[in-house]
Amino acid sequence: MSLYKRNSVWWYSIFVHGERVCESAGTSNRRKAERIEAARREELENKRHRLPNIDPDITVGATAARFIAEGLATPYHLDRLKHVLSFFAEIPIRDLNRSLVRKYRQERHAENNALKPATVNRDLSVLRRLCNWAADDGIIPASPLGRLRLERERRTKRPVMSVREENLLMAHAPVHLQRIILCALDTAMRRGEILGQRWEDVDFDNRLLHVTRSKTAQGESRIVPLTSRVYEMLRSFRKDSGIVFTYGSNPIKIVKTSWAASLRRSGLRHFRFHDLRHTANSRMMLAGVMQEIRREIVGHSSQHSRDVNDRYTQIGLAELKDAIRKLEVWLDAQARLLEQADAAAPSSPSTTQPSADGKDISNDENQHPTHPA
């Protein structure tokens, strides 16, 4: 012990790896001062070696609360955690194992027989992410699901929306959703990127859109040239700053409700909003845009989807603008073909047909109410 007194109060002098720490124990009782010194020495040793503050009894629910409080949870995490926490919330993380995971799968499929393995995989990937974060942050010694293998997913055919289907959907969608749909189809942006887009990142002079809120690795930004119809659409309600796509004056956080309602009213087959991104990529492919340029516009950053030659391919602004011009030529050609097909088909006065520009040309004057997203 290295205790000494100053004015009847005990002090201690501790050497930790060559560094001297002199502090007051705050007491005149020697035995109490010895205990304080020992606790302080242990604290400094733990800090020196960065020993984690492990909580072996922490539950999945409490860990999720910390994860959310740290601001690490995305809207995707929050959506999946609703299902995960209904089953795992009260279970200590240390008790997680493959048996519980299998039971969770069984319960999810019992609730919905049509549920695909990929949907449950998304739930479990978020749970695994939560466990890995807790281990990295020193809350638990190791992730119990670090080696969890997800169920193999069958590759499914992704639907591509035709121009006719696009027109029909636009005719039955509220205005705020029409703008979002058009942006998705002509820029291939993700839903989160569109909803987070700001006016400050729209370059009207050069007809460019800077995607700065990307989910790609390191959050890297990219530039997407604007088609004429997206440019005119944005210019029609242009502002100097703030979120681009709003409902009234409020930012839109989710489009699930209005998307489902618009699909139902239009009578179209099932589409996910994410299928618009796939549709945009497919349209550029049909328009003759090279794969490397499509990747640059779409923002694919997965190293698994790239070959070695991509490292030596430099995509400039001229190539990006040329790709958008090709897309516009393809869209114009499709619109003309659609007009010719509609002109050749027998018309019925009681049938509502969407025009090539997406406007409803029916004589029915009933308008669909605009619902918030």
Secondary structure as GFF3:
##gff-version 3
##sequence-region A 1 373
A	DSSP	beta_strand	3	6	.	.	.	ID=ss1
A	DSSP	beta_strand	9	16	.	.	.	ID=ss2
A	DSSP	beta_strand	19	24	.	.	.	ID=ss3
A	DSSP	alpha_helix	30	49	.	.	.	ID=ss4
A	DSSP	alpha_helix	60	69	.	.	.	ID=ss5
A	DSSP	alpha_helix	75	88	.	.	.	ID=ss6
A	DSSP	three_ten_helix	93	95	.	.	.	ID=ss7
A	DSSP	alpha_helix	98	111	.	.	.	ID=ss8
A	DSSP	alpha_helix	117	136	.	.	.	ID=ss9
A	DSSP	alpha_helix	163	171	.	.	.	ID=ss10
A	DSSP	alpha_helix	175	187	.	.	.	ID=ss11
A	DSSP	alpha_helix	191	195	.	.	.	ID=ss12
A	DSSP	three_ten_helix	199	201	.	.	.	ID=ss13
A	DSSP	beta_strand	202	203	.	.	.	ID=ss14
A	DSSP	beta_strand	208	211	.	.	.	ID=ss15
A	DSSP	three_ten_helix	217	219	.	.	.	ID=ss16
A	DSSP	beta_strand	222	225	.	.	.	ID=ss17
A	DSSP	alpha_helix	228	236	.	.	.	ID=ss18
A	DSSP	beta_strand	246	247	.	.	.	ID=ss19
A	DSSP	beta_strand	250	251	.	.	.	ID=ss20
A	DSSP	alpha_helix	256	266	.	.	.	ID=ss21
A	DSSP	alpha_helix	274	286	.	.	.	ID=ss22
A	DSSP	alpha_helix	291	298	.	.	.	ID=ss23
A	DSSP	three_ten_helix	303	305	.	.	.	ID=ss24
A	DSSP	three_ten_helix	308	312	.	.	.	ID=ss25
A	DSSP	alpha_helix	317	344	.	.	.	ID=ss26
###
